[in-house]
Amino acid sequence: MPHIPSSKTKPSYDVIVVGSGAAGGQTAYTCVMEGAKVLMLEAGRNYVPETETPMFQNNSQAPLRAGSTLDKPFGFYDATIDGGWEVPGEPYTSASSDPARKFWWWRARMLGGRTNHWGRISLRNGPYDFKPRSRDGLGLDWPLGYEDVAPYYDKVEMLVGVFGDNHGLENTPDSPAGCLQPPPAMRAGEQYARAKGKKLGLPVIPIHRAVLTTKQDPDVLPKKIHPNNPKAQRLLADAMRARQACFWATPCGRGCSIRANYQSTTVHLPPALATGDLDIVSNAMAREVTTDANGKATGVIYIDKTTGQEHAVKGRVVVLAASSAESVRIMLNSKSARFPNGIANSSGLVGKYIMDTVGASLGGQIPALENLPLHNEDGAGGGHTYVPWWLYKEQLAGKLGFARGYHIEFGSGRQMPNMGTAAGLDAYTNGSYGRKFKEDARRYYGSFMGFAGRGEMIPNDDSFCDLDPNVKDKWGIPVLRFHWKWSEHETRQAAHMQKTFAELIEAMGGKVRSKPETDGAKAIEAGGKIIHEVGGTIMGADAKKSVTNQWCQTWDVKNLFITDGGPFCSNADKNPTLTIMAIAWRASDYLLAELKKGNL
């Protein structure tokens, strides 16, 4: 059986992958499709979306009408069955008591990790995003360029299924023909925002999202994705036939029992398991990477959470893909005589330059959207449109006061009601009740729109994580301590978001629901709240100034790779998951080639 207990692991594997989400799933998939024997260690329990996803339950059927709670921050039906910003028995600490300096660390303890509940926005980094320092003198350049990653973006889009289209906009890369699925129709509010946003210069276009709008072609795509590999083509074709196109019934954050949206558990792992070359051990809390006298990685020590016992597994190559901060935790805890400060940390940069996405939001009420005819706008579990960053030239000229940009995400439509459907209506209804209140609720339902900015953070010396010298988790493993600080580039960006959102709401004839915040330090979301943390094991061209090379291979330990967001040198305004998968695929191809040459 591919899902095995700790007692059934093999004496040794070609590759050990720690983590099962976007990075771990992609890494394991790439390796086993080429014949490598892989062991995957997942810190959470097994999870089967096909049987566990609440596809047709209404929010009204759930406790608190599916509202958020401490253990379910995104609501009762959210796919994160175990995890959140707080995980029992697995604390983390903050170096500062200042709320503005706190970092919120999200962890999903389940097979597939965050890919089960994420927003599935899948945007390519552009050429500027890989060379930001060359453009404005700030931050760090990647040791690779867009042209190096583009072929892997192509393959990931075809594999997971991404809808969207091309518009030829600056630093917003188009995809070659055959990569993207057709986008769904815009909702009424999105169409209205597009029409009224034109006079503000806002390009409202279909977003790219990892949801199938049509069935994948099992006769064409596998041959493009795996040329000259008949076995991989056959297994992938079978997996694609098992996926169905979205029928717009269920919020994507619940997971998907028909495999219409991308989850590692429904896209990467089924064909990978079908090879017979992947073993998965769930509830395996990785503690450290082991090494020999020469400093070569030999395997991983983990705690079996079901028994509390320690186990050691061996492999020719170890890949950390546990999420950027989790991989840092493992590395810093992997101490030896050769690596007293943690494995592969001769540069002293493990844990440095962690980043999150800049976030700020504002909502408004749009009279033009009142009393619309009843219709279903559930759609693809999130916005069908967005605004990519549109002020590159003004920014480069120094006219904005902050160095990096943001995109705008929309929340609109007459979607499934939740506990807050009628909340706050007193500002519009003068406290109506009874029949009049019901009429008002129907009138205003669907007329509210929310706008959220997602912007780039520049890495800085004040944002990093290390090991807390005193605190350990329930298994006795030292935990991470976070140090965090936004720079003025990020806070000014957040203030600009507020101003833009207010202007767009007013252009639509609406009124903002709260006064736009001019102080960006008050408008900006706390670090970690957007759940896009990257960095901590940055890649580079110089071993003294980075942790890995461009192949996500650590400089100090040639058979240790990090394929999650840790090697990111910057955190563009594009959501990072698509880039994580593309970089992981590229690194895995290199890893496999080096294995065949005997270099690892």
C-alpha positions as a printed NumPy array, in Angstrom:
array([[  0.   ,   0.   ,   0.   ],
       [  1.412,   3.476,  -0.885],
       [ -0.021,   4.984,   2.324],
       [  2.066,   3.144,   4.863],
       [  2.779,   3.21 ,   8.604],
       [  6.243,   4.026,   9.886],
       [  6.973,   0.328,  10.379],
       [  6.651,  -0.36 ,   6.637],
       [  9.131,   2.133,   5.181],
       [ 11.853,   0.754,   2.919],
       [ 15.52 ,   0.605,   3.999],
       [ 16.335,   3.456,   1.63 ],
       [ 14.799,   5.671,  -1.059],
       [ 16.116,   7.654,  -3.979],
       [ 14.381,  10.786,  -2.694],
       [ 12.751,  11.731,   0.606],
       [ 10.267,  14.609,   0.265],
       [  9.125,  16.416,   3.41 ],
       [  5.752,  18.   ,   2.707],
       [  2.834,  17.171,   0.433],
       [  1.459,  20.507,  -0.755],
       [  2.251,  22.475,  -3.902],
       [  6.01 ,  21.99 ,  -3.57 ],
       [  6.004,  18.494,  -2.089],
       [  3.304,  17.241,  -4.42 ],
       [  5.032,  18.646,  -7.491],
       [  8.458,  17.371,  -6.445],
       [  7.221,  13.85 ,  -5.701],
       [  5.158,  13.784,  -8.9  ],
       [  8.074,  14.827, -11.095],
       [ 10.452,  12.332,  -9.493],
       [  8.226,   9.236,  -9.553],
       [  7.055,   9.912, -13.092],
       [ 10.703,   9.494, -14.076],
       [ 11.112,   6.278, -12.098],
       [ 12.634,   7.476,  -8.82 ],
       [ 11.624,   5.747,  -5.578],
       [ 10.187,   8.422,  -3.281],
       [  9.096,   8.6  ,   0.342],
       [  6.82 ,  11.504,   1.279],
       [  6.552,  12.595,   4.918],
       [  3.451,  14.591,   5.869],
       [  3.07 ,  16.152,   9.325],
       [ -0.736,  15.951,   9.23 ],
       [ -3.253,  13.202,   8.701],
       [ -4.323,  11.608,   5.434],
       [ -7.079,  13.555,   3.667],
       [ -9.366,  12.415,   0.854],
       [-11.263,  15.328,  -0.778],
       [-13.425,  13.005,  -2.872],
       [-15.154,  11.722,   0.262],
       [-14.56 ,  14.517,   2.781],
       [-15.599,  17.61 ,   0.81 ],
       [-19.02 ,  19.05 ,   1.86 ],
       [-20.103,  19.767,  -1.697],
       [-23.776,  20.567,  -1.238],
       [-24.279,  21.682,   2.355],
       [-25.568,  25.209,   2.807],
       [-23.892,  27.525,   5.298],
       [-27.202,  27.695,   7.162],
       [-26.818,  24.014,   8.052],
       [-23.532,  24.539,   9.887],
       [-22.818,  25.739,  13.434],
       [-22.754,  29.554,  13.567],
       [-23.934,  29.431,   9.948],
       [-20.422,  28.365,   8.971],
       [-18.845,  31.432,  10.573],
       [-15.174,  31.448,  11.551],
       [-13.946,  30.155,  14.881],
       [-10.508,  29.873,  16.484],
       [-10.045,  26.335,  15.192],
       [-11.703,  27.039,  11.809],
       [-10.613,  30.584,  10.862],
       [-12.075,  30.317,   7.359],
       [-15.365,  28.827,   8.446],
       [-16.887,  25.505,   9.407],
       [-16.746,  23.956,   5.948],
       [-13.222,  25.068,   5.055],
       [-10.966,  22.248,   3.836],
       [ -8.32 ,  22.911,   6.483],
       [ -9.342,  20.069,   8.756],
       [ -6.361,  20.543,  11.078],
       [ -4.339,  23.708,  11.268],
       [ -4.575,  27.47 ,  11.209],
       [ -2.66 ,  30.328,  12.761],
       [ -2.685,  28.36 ,  15.985],
       [ -2.028,  24.608,  16.116],
       [ -2.464,  22.836,  19.468],
       [  0.853,  21.606,  20.826],
       [  2.82 ,  23.426,  18.108],
       [  3.431,  26.988,  19.262],
       [  5.632,  29.634,  17.719],
       [  6.74 ,  32.872,  19.317],
       [  7.273,  36.522,  18.502],
       [ 10.417,  38.445,  19.366],
       [  8.388,  41.603,  19.978],
       [  5.279,  42.371,  22.023],
       [  4.357,  45.13 ,  19.567],
       [  1.295,  43.916,  17.592],
       [  2.688,  45.592,  14.475],
       [  5.809,  43.422,  14.75 ],
       [  3.949,  40.123,  15.111],
       [  4.022,  37.502,  12.367],
       [  1.046,  35.158,  11.97 ],
       [  2.148,  31.707,  10.819],
       [ -0.478,  29.574,   9.081],
       [  0.018,  25.801,   8.955],
       [ -2.271,  23.182,   7.43 ],
       [ -1.635,  19.824,   9.098],
       [ -3.112,  17.507,   6.468],
       [ -2.161,  15.674,   3.294],
       [ -1.97 ,  18.264,   0.537],
       [ -1.292,  21.095,   2.973],
       [ -2.512,  24.524,   1.951],
       [ -3.436,  23.4  ,  -1.563],
       [ -6.708,  22.117,  -0.149],
       [ -8.057,  25.506,   0.881],
       [ -6.119,  28.173,  -1.023],
       [ -7.622,  30.801,  -3.35 ],
       [ -6.129,  29.086,  -6.445],
       [ -5.095,  32.385,  -8.045],
       [ -2.316,  31.322, -10.43 ],
       [ -0.356,  34.27 , -11.812],
       [  3.032,  34.049, -13.483],
       [  5.868,  36.207, -12.207],
       [  7.033,  38.541, -14.936],
       [ 10.552,  39.436, -16.117],
       [ 10.723,  42.408, -13.705],
       [  9.787,  40.148, -10.796],
       [ 12.886,  37.979, -11.198],
       [ 15.237,  40.974, -11.485],
       [ 13.773,  43.614,  -9.155],
       [ 17.097,  44.952,  -7.882],
       [ 18.305,  45.539, -11.423],
       [ 15.172,  47.596, -12.036],
       [ 15.005,  49.814,  -8.952],
       [ 18.129,  49.071,  -6.877],
       [ 16.25 ,  47.51 ,  -3.969],
       [ 16.042,  43.969,  -2.64 ],
       [ 17.592,  41.005,  -4.394],
       [ 17.755,  39.65 ,  -7.936],
       [ 17.033,  35.989,  -8.587],
       [ 19.911,  34.009, -10.153],
       [ 17.52 ,  33.041, -12.953],
       [ 15.137,  34.864, -15.24 ],
       [ 11.628,  34.53 , -16.575],
       [ 12.886,  32.681, -19.627],
       [ 14.306,  29.956, -17.352],
       [ 10.985,  29.365, -15.599],
       [  8.558,  29.948, -18.487],
       [  8.639,  26.354, -19.849],
       [  7.751,  25.094, -16.378],
       [  4.901,  27.57 , -16.037],
       [  3.586,  26.067, -19.284],
       [  3.717,  22.527, -17.925],
       [  2.198,  23.391, -14.559],
       [ -0.705,  25.25 , -16.159],
       [ -1.462,  22.312, -18.426],
       [ -1.116,  19.781, -15.596],
       [ -3.211,  21.434, -12.893],
       [ -5.667,  23.246, -15.186],
       [ -5.639,  27.057, -15.06 ],
       [ -8.294,  29.254, -16.644],
       [ -7.632,  32.751, -17.964],
       [ -6.65 ,  34.584, -21.114],
       [ -3.909,  36.822, -22.524],
       [ -3.829,  40.607, -22.741],
       [ -0.226,  41.567, -23.551],
       [  0.104,  43.775, -20.47 ],
       [  3.419,  44.947, -19.045],
       [  5.126,  42.384, -16.795],
       [  1.952,  40.261, -16.848],
       [  3.109,  37.305, -18.953],
       [  0.867,  35.684, -21.509],
       [  0.703,  31.905, -21.777],
       [  1.32 ,  30.011, -25.028],
       [ -1.662,  28.579, -26.864],
       [ -2.958,  25.407, -25.262],
       [ -1.852,  26.223, -21.715],
       [ -4.935,  28.017, -20.41 ],
       [ -8.562,  27.016, -20.166],
       [-11.286,  29.52 , -21.111],
       [-12.234,  31.899, -18.295],
       [-15.757,  31.891, -16.849],
       [-18.08 ,  34.802, -17.458],
       [-17.673,  37.911, -15.372],
       [-20.194,  38.471, -12.612],
       [-22.467,  41.507, -12.776],
       [-20.427,  43.519, -10.276],
       [-17.188,  42.645, -12.056],
       [-18.577,  43.807, -15.383],
       [-19.72 ,  47.036, -13.802],
       [-16.314,  47.584, -12.209],
       [-14.651,  46.998, -15.588],
       [-16.87 ,  49.586, -17.259],
       [-16.468,  52.239, -14.555],
       [-12.799,  51.497, -13.895],
       [-11.749,  52.482, -17.41 ],
       [-11.734,  56.195, -16.618],
       [ -9.336,  55.45 , -13.74 ],
       [ -7.02 ,  53.559, -16.067],
       [ -7.698,  50.235, -14.313],
       [ -7.416,  47.184, -16.599],
       [-10.096,  44.82 , -15.252],
       [ -9.377,  41.465, -16.903],
       [-10.12 ,  37.766, -16.27 ],
       [ -7.978,  36.37 , -13.501],
       [ -5.956,  33.154, -13.81 ],
       [ -7.278,  30.536, -11.382],
       [ -6.548,  26.81 , -10.998],
       [-10.072,  25.545, -11.689],
       [-11.2  ,  23.468, -14.672],
       [-13.789,  25.224, -16.805],
       [-13.698,  22.337, -19.31 ],
       [-12.518,  18.745, -19.198],
       [ -8.806,  18.325, -19.805],
       [ -7.76 ,  16.607, -23.038],
       [ -6.169,  13.299, -21.965],
       [ -5.023,  12.527, -25.508],
       [ -3.049,  15.74 , -26.037],
       [ -1.857,  17.249, -22.751],
       [  0.049,  14.243, -21.316],
       [  2.171,  14.055, -24.465],
       [  3.054,  17.734, -24.152],
       [  3.801,  17.461, -20.446],
       [  5.769,  14.189, -20.577],
       [  7.276,  13.782, -24.069],
       [  9.108,  10.494, -24.612],
       [  7.638,   8.99 , -21.425],
       [  4.779,   6.619, -22.373],
       [  4.174,   5.396, -18.816],
       [  3.825,   8.913, -17.45 ],
       [  1.552,   9.832, -20.361],
       [ -0.715,   6.868, -19.658],
       [ -0.957,   7.479, -15.915],
       [ -1.565,  11.189, -16.342],
       [ -4.215,  10.552, -19.007],
       [ -6.059,   8.264, -16.586],
       [ -5.86 ,  10.916, -13.854],
       [ -7.159,  13.612, -16.196],
       [-10.123,  11.457, -17.186],
       [-11.049,  11.21 , -13.501],
       [-11.296,  15.009, -13.194],
       [-14.529,  16.854, -13.999],
       [-15.139,  20.432, -15.069],
       [-16.451,  22.781, -12.393],
       [-20.234,  23.165, -12.235],
       [-20.069,  26.225,  -9.966],
       [-21.792,  24.627,  -6.981],
       [-19.409,  24.795,  -4.044],
       [-16.872,  27.337,  -2.687],
       [-13.431,  26.096,  -3.704],
       [-12.096,  26.565,  -0.193],
       [-14.045,  23.491,   0.85 ],
       [-12.004,  21.271,  -1.446],
       [-13.476,  19.51 ,  -4.451],
       [-14.816,  15.969,  -4.623],
       [-14.913,  16.025,  -8.44 ],
       [-11.288,  17.22 ,  -8.705],
       [-12.269,  20.314, -10.676],
       [ -9.935,  22.622,  -8.79 ],
       [ -6.265,  22.065,  -8.125],
       [ -5.313,  20.297,  -4.918],
       [ -2.157,  18.288,  -4.525],
       [ -4.355,  15.515,  -3.138],
       [ -6.433,  15.264,  -6.33 ],
       [ -3.985,  16.298,  -9.058],
       [ -0.381,  15.477,  -8.128],
       [ -0.776,  12.516,  -5.812],
       [ -3.203,  10.183,  -7.674],
       [ -0.98 ,   9.678, -10.756],
       [  2.14 ,   9.701,  -8.573],
       [  0.723,   6.92 ,  -6.407],
       [ -0.341,   5.004,  -9.51 ],
       [  3.327,   4.61 , -10.482],
       [  3.88 ,   2.344,  -7.481],
       [  7.031,   4.31 ,  -6.669],
       [  5.618,   6.655,  -4.008],
       [  5.207,   5.789,  -0.327],
       [  3.429,   8.273,   1.955],
       [  3.705,   8.357,   5.736],
       [  1.179,  10.711,   7.331],
       [  1.377,  12.138,  10.862],
       [  5.162,  12.278,  10.466],
       [  6.57 ,  15.382,  12.145],
       [ 10.016,  15.927,  10.654],
       [ 12.554,  17.003,  13.246],
       [ 15.889,  17.106,  11.452],
       [ 17.905,  16.127,   8.415],
       [ 20.665,  13.65 ,   9.257],
       [ 24.173,  13.814,   7.791],
       [ 27.287,  11.657,   7.612],
       [ 30.859,  12.57 ,   8.536],
       [ 31.352,  14.235,   5.161],
       [ 28.338,  16.485,   5.619],
       [ 26.19 ,  14.652,   3.091],
       [ 22.486,  14.297,   3.877],
       [ 21.567,  10.708,   4.715],
       [ 17.883,  10.988,   5.622],
       [ 15.331,  12.439,   8.009],
       [ 14.399,  11.852,  11.641],
       [ 10.705,  12.32 ,  12.367],
       [  8.23 ,  11.791,  15.191],
       [  5.284,   9.502,  14.493],
       [  2.482,  11.627,  15.952],
       [  0.214,   8.607,  16.414],
       [  2.684,   6.814,  18.701],
       [  5.07 ,   9.555,  19.811],
       [  7.994,   7.413,  18.722],
       [ 11.04 ,   8.641,  16.808],
       [ 11.894,   7.117,  13.433],
       [ 14.758,   7.545,  10.984],
       [ 14.491,   7.047,   7.217],
       [ 17.301,   7.103,   4.673],
       [ 17.544,   8.452,   1.161],
       [ 20.064,   9.441,  -1.48 ],
       [ 18.498,  12.905,  -1.724],
       [ 16.463,  14.885,   0.807],
       [ 14.02 ,  17.533,  -0.37 ],
       [ 12.449,  19.955,   2.093],
       [  9.102,  21.153,   0.75 ],
       [  7.274,  21.692,   4.012],
       [  6.52 ,  25.423,   3.443],
       [  9.233,  28.038,   3.725],
       [  9.177,  28.614,   7.486],
       [  8.656,  24.938,   8.312],
       [ 11.675,  23.997,   6.207],
       [ 13.7  ,  26.652,   8.034],
       [ 12.627,  25.12 ,  11.362],
       [ 13.852,  21.704,  10.272],
       [ 17.154,  23.086,   8.999],
       [ 17.906,  25.104,  12.12 ],
       [ 17.18 ,  22.023,  14.232],
       [ 19.507,  19.898,  12.094],
       [ 22.671,  20.631,  14.052],
       [ 25.888,  18.657,  13.994],
       [ 29.605,  19.181,  14.498],
       [ 29.873,  20.159,  10.857],
       [ 26.76 ,  22.361,  10.96 ],
       [ 26.578,  23.834,  14.492],
       [ 24.161,  26.576,  13.365],
       [ 21.907,  24.291,  11.375],
       [ 22.363,  22.34 ,   8.19 ],
       [ 23.456,  24.209,   5.037],
       [ 23.798,  27.434,   7.013],
       [ 27.422,  28.461,   6.414],
       [ 26.124,  31.77 ,   5.025],
       [ 24.15 ,  32.414,   8.214],
       [ 21.122,  33.181,   6.059],
       [ 18.822,  30.284,   6.924],
       [ 15.726,  32.01 ,   8.278],
       [ 16.649,  35.438,   6.895],
       [ 14.604,  37.574,   4.502],
       [ 11.187,  36.073,   5.106],
       [  8.403,  37.877,   3.259],
       [  4.622,  37.926,   3.021],
       [  2.27 ,  39.637,   0.604],
       [  1.204,  43.21 ,   1.359],
       [ -2.54 ,  43.28 ,   1.98 ],
       [ -5.203,  45.925,   2.541],
       [ -8.915,  45.996,   1.786],
       [-11.949,  48.25 ,   1.525],
       [-15.599,  47.617,   0.777],
       [-18.444,  49.607,  -0.657],
       [-22.16 ,  49.51 ,  -1.395],
       [-23.122,  49.943,  -5.044],
       [-26.715,  51.163,  -5.636],
       [-26.602,  50.043,  -9.281],
       [-26.412,  46.447,  -8.056],
       [-29.497,  46.616,  -5.844],
       [-32.583,  44.514,  -6.605],
       [-30.934,  42.478,  -9.333],
       [-32.978,  39.517, -10.615],
       [-32.358,  36.299,  -8.72 ],
       [-29.431,  34.422, -10.234],
       [-26.558,  32.168,  -9.162],
       [-23.16 ,  33.842,  -9.055],
       [-21.284,  31.264,  -6.991],
       [-18.809,  30.719,  -9.823],
       [-15.245,  29.537,  -9.372],
       [-14.89 ,  30.001,  -5.63 ],
       [-13.55 ,  33.54 ,  -5.87 ],
       [-13.265,  36.498,  -8.206],
       [-13.397,  35.877, -11.941],
       [-11.552,  39.123, -12.617],
       [ -8.757,  41.22 , -11.198],
       [ -6.655,  44.293, -11.923],
       [ -2.955,  43.594, -12.538],
       [ -0.514,  46.318, -11.489],
       [ -0.94 ,  49.146, -13.969],
       [  1.501,  51.861, -12.843],
       [  4.905,  50.413, -13.743],
       [  6.055,  53.499, -15.652],
       [  4.948,  55.962, -12.982],
       [  6.557,  53.844, -10.311],
       [  9.849,  53.516, -12.16 ],
       [  9.889,  57.303, -12.529],
       [  9.628,  57.658,  -8.74 ],
       [  6.192,  59.282,  -8.74 ],
       [  4.463,  57.009,  -6.24 ],
       [  6.682,  57.029,  -3.149],
       [  6.929,  53.243,  -2.955],
       [  8.946,  50.872,  -5.101],
       [  6.749,  47.851,  -5.851],
       [  3.193,  47.31 ,  -7.014],
       [  0.032,  45.372,  -6.235],
       [ -2.908,  43.773,  -7.965],
       [ -6.569,  44.163,  -7.02 ],
       [ -8.861,  41.251,  -6.236],
       [-12.66 ,  41.573,  -6.233],
       [-15.339,  40.155,  -3.993],
       [-18.826,  40.511,  -5.42 ],
       [-21.966,  38.695,  -6.429],
       [-25.04 ,  36.954,  -5.089],
       [-23.211,  33.979,  -3.696],
       [-24.076,  31.489,  -0.957],
       [-25.269,  33.451,   2.098],
       [-23.319,  33.198,   5.318],
       [-23.776,  34.391,   8.871],
       [-22.968,  37.96 ,   7.839],
       [-25.481,  38.288,   5.007],
       [-27.703,  40.812,   6.809],
       [-25.053,  42.211,   9.142],
       [-24.461,  45.954,   8.984],
       [-27.627,  46.71 ,   7.026],
       [-28.808,  49.151,   9.678],
       [-26.656,  51.809,   8.004],
       [-28.901,  51.474,   4.951],
       [-32.267,  50.399,   6.4  ],
       [-32.649,  52.761,   9.368],
       [-33.265,  49.781,  11.606],
       [-36.153,  48.221,   9.695],
       [-37.63 ,  44.945,  10.939],
       [-40.216,  42.35 ,  10.029],
       [-41.475,  42.345,   6.437],
       [-39.616,  45.589,   5.651],
       [-36.342,  44.129,   6.868],
       [-36.802,  41.105,   4.593],
       [-37.443,  43.426,   1.668],
       [-34.337,  45.429,   2.524],
       [-32.218,  42.28 ,   2.839],
       [-33.312,  41.173,  -0.635],
       [-32.734,  44.665,  -2.015],
       [-29.199,  45.05 ,  -0.753],
       [-28.03 ,  41.445,  -1.054],
       [-25.419,  41.335,  -3.816],
       [-24.9  ,  45.105,  -3.899],
       [-21.812,  45.058,  -1.722],
       [-18.364,  44.76 ,  -3.239],
       [-15.036,  44.252,  -1.544],
       [-11.636,  45.145,  -2.971],
       [ -8.375,  43.665,  -1.707],
       [ -4.856,  44.599,  -2.699],
       [ -2.105,  42.013,  -2.906],
       [  1.28 ,  43.654,  -3.233],
       [  4.994,  43.007,  -3.252],
       [  7.137,  43.134,  -0.142],
       [ 10.826,  43.968,  -0.412],
       [ 13.018,  41.681,   1.758],
       [ 14.569,  43.461,   4.721],
       [ 17.009,  42.687,   7.527],
       [ 14.333,  43.049,  10.221],
       [ 12.128,  40.222,   8.943],
       [ 13.479,  36.777,   9.773],
       [ 12.937,  33.77 ,  12.018],
       [ 15.212,  31.808,  14.323],
       [ 14.798,  29.175,  17.031],
       [ 13.27 ,  30.224,  20.316],
       [ 15.904,  29.456,  22.978],
       [ 13.327,  28.295,  25.521],
       [ 10.106,  27.106,  23.894],
       [  9.585,  23.617,  22.465],
       [  6.583,  21.884,  20.934],
       [  4.798,  18.879,  22.412],
       [  7.421,  16.558,  20.891],
       [ 10.33 ,  18.446,  22.416],
       [ 11.364,  20.174,  19.178],
       [ 12.519,  23.826,  19.465],
       [ 10.025,  26.16 ,  17.799],
       [ 10.415,  29.177,  15.559],
       [ 10.602,  32.732,  16.851],
       [  9.567,  35.411,  14.352],
       [ 11.003,  38.897,  13.927],
       [  8.944,  41.133,  11.65 ],
       [  8.784,  44.657,  10.298],
       [  7.109,  46.271,   7.316],
       [  9.097,  49.025,   5.585],
       [  7.633,  52.319,   4.39 ],
       [  7.524,  50.89 ,   0.876],
       [  4.869,  48.438,   2.047],
       [  2.886,  50.795,   4.282],
       [  2.765,  53.499,   1.603],
       [  1.643,  50.868,  -0.853],
       [ -1.198,  49.887,   1.507],
       [ -2.303,  53.521,   1.751],
       [ -2.299,  53.75 ,  -2.053],
       [ -4.525,  50.659,  -2.151],
       [ -7.076,  52.345,   0.097],
       [ -7.129,  55.465,  -2.045],
       [ -7.539,  53.441,  -5.253],
       [-10.352,  51.307,  -3.862],
       [-12.261,  54.364,  -2.672],
       [-11.892,  55.991,  -6.09 ],
       [-13.179,  52.875,  -7.839],
       [-16.16 ,  52.539,  -5.495],
       [-17.049,  56.174,  -6.077],
       [-16.615,  55.77 ,  -9.844],
       [-19.216,  53.001,  -9.635],
       [-21.617,  55.384,  -7.939],
       [-21.164,  53.703,  -4.593],
       [-20.18 ,  54.663,  -1.099],
       [-17.341,  53.197,   0.931],
       [-18.448,  51.301,   4.035],
       [-15.644,  52.719,   6.162],
       [-13.386,  55.716,   5.774],
       [-10.304,  54.957,   3.644],
       [ -7.222,  54.759,   5.833],
       [ -4.565,  57.301,   4.889],
       [ -2.068,  55.834,   7.353],
       [ -0.693,  52.771,   5.605],
       [  0.65 ,  51.356,   8.868],
       [ -2.969,  51.097,  10.034],
       [ -4.331,  49.86 ,   6.702],
       [ -1.835,  47.057,   6.146],
       [ -2.62 ,  43.495,   7.201],
       [ -0.328,  41.915,   9.774],
       [  2.613,  39.893,   8.492],
       [  1.56 ,  36.339,   7.667],
       [ -2.158,  37.13 ,   7.482],
       [ -2.203,  36.778,   3.684],
       [ -0.558,  33.32 ,   4.054],
       [  1.964,  33.931,   1.288],
       [  5.162,  33.666,   3.291],
       [  8.272,  32.956,   1.262],
       [ 12.008,  33.355,   1.745],
       [ 14.192,  32.079,   4.542],
       [ 16.417,  29.958,   2.296],
       [ 17.025,  32.389,  -0.553],
       [ 18.698,  31.306,  -3.772],
       [ 21.595,  33.141,  -5.325],
       [ 24.748,  32.992,  -7.427],
       [ 27.119,  33.358,  -4.455],
       [ 27.317,  30.726,  -1.694],
       [ 28.276,  33.389,   0.832],
       [ 25.152,  35.434,   0.111],
       [ 22.509,  32.746,  -0.332],
       [ 21.424,  29.31 ,   0.877],
       [ 20.704,  27.568,  -2.422],
       [ 21.737,  27.884,  -6.036],
       [ 19.281,  28.488,  -8.862],
       [ 18.283,  24.794,  -8.771],
       [ 17.123,  24.996,  -5.126],
       [ 20.168,  22.893,  -4.211],
       [ 21.853,  23.965,  -0.979],
       [ 25.417,  25.145,  -1.461],
       [ 26.73 ,  23.273,   1.58 ],
       [ 24.967,  19.927,   1.094],
       [ 24.709,  18.888,  -2.533],
       [ 22.016,  16.283,  -1.951],
       [ 19.752,  18.591,   0.077],
       [ 17.187,  20.634,  -1.868],
       [ 14.473,  23.104,  -0.808],
       [ 11.62 ,  23.344,  -3.322],
       [  8.98 ,  25.341,  -1.429],
       [  8.812,  29.142,  -1.311],
       [ 11.951,  29.358,   0.833],
       [ 14.377,  30.034,  -2.044],
       [ 12.315,  33.026,  -3.287],
       [ 14.458,  36.17 ,  -3.497],
       [ 11.413,  38.415,  -3.744],
       [  7.679,  38.128,  -3.221],
       [  6.051,  39.647,  -6.279],
       [  2.475,  40.892,  -6.247],
       [  1.591,  37.645,  -8.025],
       [  0.368,  34.907,  -5.681],
       [  3.318,  32.539,  -5.178],
       [  1.836,  29.034,  -5.603],
       [  2.165,  28.739,  -9.386],
       [  5.789,  29.871,  -9.162],
       [  6.454,  27.43 ,  -6.306],
       [  5.275,  24.561,  -8.509],
       [  7.215,  25.756, -11.555],
       [ 10.431,  26.2  ,  -9.553],
       [  9.908,  22.804,  -7.867],
       [  9.462,  21.082, -11.246],
       [ 12.601,  22.751, -12.6  ],
       [ 14.596,  21.787,  -9.503],
       [ 13.314,  18.211,  -9.675],
       [ 14.41 ,  17.853, -13.296],
       [ 17.889,  18.987, -12.27 ],
       [ 17.874,  16.674,  -9.256],
       [ 16.958,  13.678, -11.4  ],
       [ 19.662,  14.492, -13.945],
       [ 22.27 ,  14.762, -11.188],
       [ 21.131,  11.461,  -9.69 ],
       [ 21.548,   9.723, -13.045],
       [ 25.045,  11.172, -13.39 ],
       [ 25.964,   9.884,  -9.935],
       [ 26.645,  13.386,  -8.638],
       [ 24.332,  13.034,  -5.644]])
